[in-house]
Each structure stands twice: as structure tokens, then as C-alpha cells.
Amino acid sequence: MVAILISFVIAMMGGQTSTELKNQPATLSFDPPVLVETRDSTGFVKHMINFYSNTGDTIRITRIEGSCRCGSATVQQPLAHDSIPGKFYVMINTNHITDPVVYVDYTITTDPPGPLQHFRVVVNIPPAH
């Protein structure tokens, strides 16, 4: 009976045991997964992003960098666990952008080291009146 129960649990985990999950590189999930915003009346997009560890281990953001000079980010809470979020704040200055839609990608470095993580912000810029 115990062997059947263990087989069932492993099957429900997609065949991965907890040891196998621990051997995977640390990765993050984001809430929201992608931020879609319209710039505000001052020309900015500002938003707090929660992030979680996908492996259940503690993970720390050590660096975050925007894909353009218009985007910046500050880490508010650098540590995350599987159920306790870390937080970073993104800000994008769109005052000199004329395209109707802009994509700003943030590259995130973590400790323990893993693959570079990416977070995308889609900014809608309404036409000037």
C-alpha cells in the first residue's frame, strides 16, 4: 500500500521527486506574469511586481536591468520563497517615446545563480491630443 501511495505522489509531481526539484536551477515566477499598462498623465508607468521561487528554495534578486534607458527598477524585498513573495518596483519614463506600444524587458540576475530571468512590461501610449 505504501509503495502504491509513493508511486501516486511521484506521478502527480510529474515524475519528479523533491531531490530532483532541488537539483533544478532556481527560477522565478512573477505576479503579474507580464505587466500591460497605459502611461499615466505624467508620462510614466509605475508598478510593484511580486516574484516567487519556483523551486521552493530561497532565491535573491542581485541585479535587475531594463532593456532601455527609459526603464529602471528598484528591488524592495530581494528574497522570495515558494509562498512568500519578493518585490521589485518598475518605473518607465515614456515622455520621449512616440510609438503606440513599447516593450521594456527587465533582465534579472539571482542568487543562487541560475538562468537569467526576464520580466516584460508592455506600455500602451495613447496619441497626444
KACOR-V520582 format. One record per residue. N is the residue number from 0. RES is the residue in one small letter. D_LAST is the distance of its C-alpha to the last C-alpha in Angstrom with 2 decimals. Layout:
n = (N	N)
res = (RES	RES)
d_last = (D_LAST	D_LAST)
//
This chain:
n = (0	1	2	3	4	5	6	7	8	9	10	11	12	13	14	15	16	17	18	19	20	21	22	23	24	25	26	27	28	29	30	31	32	33	34	35	36	37	38	39	40	41	42	43	44	45	46	47	48	49	50	51	52	53	54	55	56	57	58	59	60	61	62	63	64	65	66	67	68	69	70	71	72	73	74	75	76	77	78	79	80	81	82	83	84	85	86	87	88	89	90	91	92	93	94	95	96	97	98	99	100	101	102	103	104	105	106	107	108	109	110	111	112	113	114	115	116	117	118	119	120	121	122	123	124	125	126	127	128)
res = (m	v	a	i	l	i	s	f	v	i	a	m	m	g	g	q	t	s	t	e	l	k	n	q	p	a	t	l	s	f	d	p	p	v	l	v	e	t	r	d	s	t	g	f	v	k	h	m	i	n	f	y	s	n	t	g	d	t	i	r	i	t	r	i	e	g	s	c	r	c	g	s	a	t	v	q	q	p	l	a	h	d	s	i	p	g	k	f	y	v	m	i	n	t	n	h	i	t	d	p	v	v	y	v	d	y	t	i	t	t	d	p	p	g	p	l	q	h	f	r	v	v	v	n	i	p	p	a	h)
d_last = (71.40	69.78	69.33	67.57	65.24	64.42	63.79	61.46	59.45	59.18	58.13	55.41	54.09	53.81	57.11	56.04	58.16	56.85	58.47	56.47	53.20	54.14	54.72	51.20	48.75	46.51	43.09	40.17	38.15	34.77	33.23	30.68	31.87	28.35	25.36	22.15	19.26	15.50	14.52	14.40	12.20	14.29	13.77	17.23	19.26	22.61	25.37	29.17	31.04	34.62	37.06	40.58	43.65	44.52	48.16	48.88	49.76	48.10	45.42	43.64	40.43	41.46	38.34	34.73	32.51	28.98	28.49	26.04	25.90	22.61	24.63	27.44	29.76	32.47	35.41	36.08	39.15	40.58	43.31	43.05	45.74	45.77	44.91	43.62	40.15	39.13	35.61	33.07	29.65	26.83	23.88	21.25	18.98	15.94	14.31	15.51	15.10	12.86	14.81	13.56	16.88	19.12	22.76	24.49	28.22	30.53	34.18	36.64	40.24	42.77	46.29	48.46	47.21	45.98	43.57	40.21	37.80	34.14	31.23	27.85	24.37	21.68	18.17	15.26	11.99	8.99	6.39	3.78	0.00)
//
